[in-house]
């Protein structure tokens, strides 16, 4: 029997923007519980929750002050336990974020460090090097006694020192706390960056750009992290039910990424090479081939992802809803595990015109063109939005993109996803490419075939088979279709 995670579809819930259960304008765990039947009906296998832990929210929960409790903004620990139990009752799994690269500056450990106690849990130095924060500006902040501490992200997110045994022991304890509550796995934030280059050398003026933005950063893809991931795999394997670890690892090549999913390390790693591939047949095929080959070389499944809470939504990135719908069918037809970011099943675009005074992303405050607020606008549940005073405004034109507007509507993007997720359960077999016109992709998996036209002109694929699903008229410009085939010409 295939392990559940090898071909699972995992739905990302950005908690503060998914559903509001108490009417304060911010999504919460009660809201997620209320919408679990929607997710079960959509046909996903698991739910991944972004951080809901106690936090000052300098980076919307990725600055954790208490890893074993729920921030009052999102509910209480009892709400988390009830949510986990209800997810399981619906036959789904639940994955939660763990943030091991840094804590909040409000974490008791860092408050002790500011008093001069236990500083070795963090990275303090008498003099800073030339590193820059991913959010912009220096990666070092000076404290009152003259020393400097490292923060690859916001100054409110001091980096932990993973050479410290107490840090390692604490996080194994945190993992066990949530595993004991019943979670099925963890998405590991900044999985590549926990171990820093020995000696903290200067990068050099010419290489500073490698640290700006969330791009692959070879400088921080250090071999030392793999020992940590192996120790975490032993913790996961000590629990029943196939508990998993998923790496958010920014590696420079698919070959380096595959190191995170070796048999004794984590189970999956996000495939950012696929996410950032352009709308081009040749480049997509190259990424698909290299992803399958490198993950397969270590016996791991490949993951496929089009959007998440850190990048521009792919409707906007690709330039049209037609392309986004075709990309969804391409992605869900590939062997391996797929991730769906909340709202992509509605065809939501990036919101590009949020009022300046409402934008809150700390990354945007330092680099205006790199803000992530536009992909975090709350989900529209009804034509009237379904929210009371949402923390970011929902565009009026999203009324016809709402769940209410698309539910049961033939041809809607929501129903396209529902049908694709249902049909996907019957897919199996290796991917075989077939010859096709320039600018197109055609592949089969057993009796299933997928045709994708990435050009601006219609194409006759000459498929001998039964049409199962299409994003548009089969063969139309920027479209994809699924077939039960006898043969592909």
N, C-alpha and C positions, 0 to 999 in steps of 0.2 A: 504494500500500500504506500502511495506517495505521501511524503510528509506534507501537511497542510500548507506550509509556508512556501513550498517550492513553486506553486502556480497560483498563489492567492492574489486576489484583488483587495488592496488595503486602502481604505478611505481616510484621508487626512482631515481631521477636524481642528481648525484653528479656533480654540474654545471661545475666545472673547468675541468672535464674529459669527458663530454658527447659529445659536438660538438662545434667546433671553428668557429665562424661566421666572424671573422675579420683577421684570418691568423697569429695571434701572438703566437700560440701554446698553448693557454689556452682557455678552453671552456668558453662560455659566454651566455648571454640571447638571443642574436640574433641567435646563433647556436641552442639553444633549440627551438626557434620559427621555424627555418628551418626544424627541425626534428619532429615537432608535427604530421604531417601526418603519419610518421612511427609509432608513439605511438598509434594514433587512429586506424591504420591498424592492429596493434598488438592485440588490443582488450581490453586494460586496461580501467578502469573507471576514474582514477584520476592520477595526476602527483604530486609528492612531490619533491620540490626543496630544496637542501641544501643551507646554507646561501650565499647570494649575496650582503650583506650590506657592507657599508664602513668599511674597516678593514685594519690593517697593515699586516694581513695574518700570524701572529705568529702561529696560529693553523688553517690556511686555511679558515678563515672566521668565525670560532667559537669564535673569539675575536672581538667583534663588537664595533666600534667606533661611529657609527651613525645608529640607528635602523630604521630610516625613509628615508634612501637614498640607492642608489646602488653604489657599488664600481666601479670606472672607469674601472678596470680590466674586469668587467662583463657587462658594459654598463652604462645606465642612467635610471633614474626613469621612463622616458617615455617608455623605452624598457620593463620594468617590467609591466607597464600598458598595453602595446600592447600585451605582452605575455599572460597576464591574459584574455584579451578580446578574443584572438585567441583560447586559450584553450576552453573557453566557446562556441565559434562558432563551434567547432568541437564536442560539446556535452560532453566534459570532465570537470573535476573539477581540481582545483589547491590548493595544500597545501604548505605552506611555513614554514621554521624553525623559531622558536623564541628561543632565548638563554637567559634565565632569571637568571641562577645561577651566572653568572659573566659577566662583560663587558671586553673590551680591556683596557689595561693600557693607551691607547691613548684617551679614552673616555673623554669628557670635565669634567664630574663629577670626575673622578679619578685624572685628572690633577689639579683640584681644591683641592682634598684631599691631594695631595702632597704638596700643599701650606698651608695646615692646615685648609682648608675650607670644610665644609660639610662631614667630615670624617665618620659621622654616617651612611652615605649611604653604606659604606663598613664595613668590619670587621677588625678594627685595635685594637691591644692590646699592652700593655707595655712589656709583655713577651710572647713568643710563647709556645704552648703546643707541644706534641710529634707527631702530625699528619704528615703523609707523603703525598706528591703529588701523584696523580694517574699516573702522567708522570714520577715519580721517584724523589727522593730527598725530602728535607723538604717542607712542605706546607706553609711555612711562609718566607717572605722576609722583611728585615729591610730597613727603609727609613732614610733619612738624620738626622731627629730629634730624632732617636732612637726607635721609635715605629715600630711594625711589622704588616704587613697585610697578610690576609689569601688568598691562592689560591689553590684550590683543584686540579687544572690543572697547566698550565704553569704560571710562574711569570708574564707574560704579560696578564693574565686573572684573575684579582682580583675579589674575591667573593663579591657579593652584600649582604647587610644586609636586609633581608626580614621582620625584625621587624620594619623597618622604613616605615612610611606611605607614604613618598614621593616616595620611590621605588615602592610600590604597585600601587600608582596612576599613575606613569609614565608608567608602563607596561600595565595597562588597556588602557591608551591613545595610546600606540604603537599598541595594538591589534586592536583598533578601526580605527587607521590610515590605516592598511592593509585591514581590513574588508570593509572599505569605498571604497578602490580601487578595491574590488571585490573578494578577496581570499576566498576560501571555508573552510579554516581551518588552523590549526597550528600543527606542530609536536613540542612538548615541550622538549627541550634538558635538560637532567639531572633533570627530573621532580621530582625525589625523594630527591634531594640534596639541594634544595633551603633553607630549614630551618635546622639549625644546632642543635646538642644536646645542651640542656640548660647548660650554664656555660662553654662550650667548654672543657670538661674533657679530660685528657689524655686517650689514648686507651690502653696503656700498651704494653710493648715490645713484648709480645707473640702474640698480635693481629695485629701487623703492617701489616702482609701479607694480611689482609682483604682489605687494601686500595690500593694494587698494582694491576694494570691492571683493565680492565673493567669487574669485576666480581660483582655479587650481594653483596652489602655492607649493612648488617642489621643496622650497626651503623648510617647510614645516611638515612634510610628509616623511617623518622620521621612523626608522625601523624600531625604535624603542617602544612605540605604542603597541606593537604586536604582542609583547609579553603581557601587557595589561589586558588586551582583548582575549588572550588565551586563558588568563585567570578568570575572567568574567564568563567565558564559555563553560568552564568547569562549574561555576555557580549555576548557570542556566541548566546544564545537564543534570544537576543534582535534584531537579524538580521534575515531576511527571508532566506529560502533556505537551511535549515539544515547545518549550519556551524559547524565544528567539532574541537575537540581537541584530540590530540594523545600523550600519555605519553611515553617518553623514560624513563621508571622507572625500576631501578635495585632493585627488591624486592627479599627477600630470599625464598619466597614460592609463589605458585599460589594464595593461600588465601590472602596473603598480596598484591599481584598485583591486585586482584579484587577490592580492596578498591579504586583504582584510577579510576574505571569505574562504580562506583555507579551512580544511576539515576540522581543525582544532581552534578556529577563531570564530568570528561572528558569522551569522547565517546569510545575511544579505548586505549589500552596499548600494547606495543610490547611484544610479547611472547618469551622472551629470553630462557625460559626453553625448549621450542621446538627447538629453533635455536641450542642450545648446546647439544641436545640429540644425543647420538651416533647412528651409523648405526646398530641398534639392534631392532628386532621386539617387544620384551617384553618391553623394555624401551620406545620406541616410543609410544606403545599403552598406557602405564601408563601416559606419559606426555599428550597425546591427551585426555584421559579420565579426568584427573585432570584439564586440561585447560578448557574443555567444562563444567565440573561440577562447577568449581569455578566462571568462568565468568557468566554462566547461573544463578548462585545463586543470582546475583545482576542485572539480566536482560540484560547483555551486550553480544555482540558477541565476540567470540575468534578471535585473530589475529594469522596468521601463517607467519613466515619469515624464510628464509634459509640463506641469506647473507645480508650484508650492508657495508657501507663505513668504519666500524670500526673493522670488523672481517675478518678472512681468508675466501676466497671464498669457497663455499661448494664443488665444483668439487675437489679441493685439500684437503679440510677437510675430505671428505668422502673417498677419495682415488681413484676415477675414474669418468669419464664422465657417464658411465653406471649407477652408483649409483645416480649421480646428476639428470639425466633424470628421473629415477624412483622416486626420492624424489620430483621432480616437480609435477609429476602426483598424488602422494600421497597428497601433500600439497594442490594442487588446487582442489582436490576432497573433502576436509574437509569443514564442515559448518562454516561460518564466513567470515572474510575478510582476504585477502592474500596480501603480499607485495613482489614485484619483484625488485631486485636491478639491475640497468643497467648492461647489459652484461651477466647476468645469462641466458637470453633467447638465447644467442649464445654459451653457454657452456664454458665461459671463465674460465680458471684456475687462481689461484694466481700466480703472477710473483715473483719467489723466488730468482732470480739472478740479480736483479737490481744493477748496479755499486754503490759501497759505496758512491762515491762522488755525486751521483745524488739523493740519498735518502734525503728527506726533512722533514719527519714527526717528530715533536718535541718529541713525545713519544719515537720514535726509538733512538733519539739522547741521551736519558737518559737510555734506556733499549733496546739494539740492537736487542733482540729477539722478541720485541713486536711491531715493526713498522707496520704501516698501508699503506705504499706506494704501496705494492704489489697488494692490492685490488682496488687501485685508478688509475691504469694505464688506459689511455684514451681508449674509445670505438673504435674498428676498423670498419669503415664504408665501406671501399673498400679494395680490395686485396693489394693496396698500402697504406692502413691505412686511407686515407682521411684527414690526418692532415699535416700541415707544421710545422716542428720542434716542436712536442708535448712536453709538459713540463716534461713528463716522457716517455722514449722510449717504443714503442709498439713492442713486439717480432715479428720477421719475420714469425715465424710459425703460427701467428694469421691470416695470409692471408686467409687461408681456413676456419677460424672461423668467418670471417667478414660478415657483413650484405649482401654485394654484393655476396659473395660466397654461402651463405645459402638461400638467397631469392628464393622462388619457388622450392627449391630442396626437393623432397620427402624424408622423413626420417631425415632431418636435425633437429637440436635442435630448431632452430628458428621456423620452421614449426610445430614442436611438440607443442611449446608454443602457437602459433597462433591457432592451432586446439583446444587445451585444453581450451584456454580462450573463444573460441566461444561456445564449448560444455558446458562449465561451466555455462553459462547463463541459461541453462535449468534445472540445478540441484536444488533440494529442498528436504525438509524433514529431519527428524532426522537421526542420524547415528546409525546403528545397526550392531554390530559385529557378525561374523559367525565363527564357528569352522574351523580351517585350520591347515595344517602341521606346525610343529615346525619351527620357524624362518621365518614365513610368516604372513601377515595380510590380512584379507578379511572383507570388510564391505559393507553395502548397504545403499542407501538413496532412498526410493521408488523403482522405476524400474531401478535404476542405481546401479552398483556395481563396486568396485575397488579391484583389487587383487595385492598384492605386495610380491615379493619373495626377501627377504633380505639375502638369503643364496648363497653359491657358486655352488649349484647343481640345475638342472632344477626340476620344480614341475608341476604336472598336477592338476590344480585347479578344474576341472570338472564343469565348469560353463555352465549352460544351458541358452544361450543367444547370442546376437549379439555383436561381437567385435566392439567397437567404436574407440579405440585409444590404442596404446601400445608403450612403450619406447623401446621395443625390441620384439623378438618373445615371445608371451605370455607364462609366466611360466619360461622363461629363468632365469639364475642366475642374481641377481641384476637388476630386471626388475619390471615394473608395467603395468597394463592394466585396461582400462575402458570398461564396458560392459552395454548393455541394457539387462536386465535379465528377465527370467521367474522364475528361482529359482537358489539358490547357494547351491551346495551339500556340 
